[in-house]
Amino acid sequence: MSSDPRESPPPASHGAGSDPAPDEDGDTPSFEELYERLEQVAQALDAGGLPLDRSVALYEEGMRLAARCEALLDGVEQKIEMLRQARVEGPAAGPEPPADGRLL
């Protein structure tokens, strides 16, 4: 992928808020990869000088990227909340740890 967002075509359209779709290699992009691309798109739009159709395409890509980043963050937030609840409610199953604190 080119580092110049003005040269790379926008990725295939995915529904806003949908789970991250695999990229060309079949790998699901990480939050960091999505956010990096979002920053590239924002920089290209901020720099200006693009044809209107390219600006609109980059804007649409940026909106999709932002939605995907938000969905990933929401998922992490839900996991954290589940862990907090599990900690408050105590262990769901399994033996109690030894009173002396030693692991078996």
Secondary structure as GFF3:
##gff-version 3
##sequence-region A 1 104
A	DSSP	alpha_helix	31	47	.	.	.	ID=ss1
A	DSSP	alpha_helix	52	89	.	.	.	ID=ss2
###
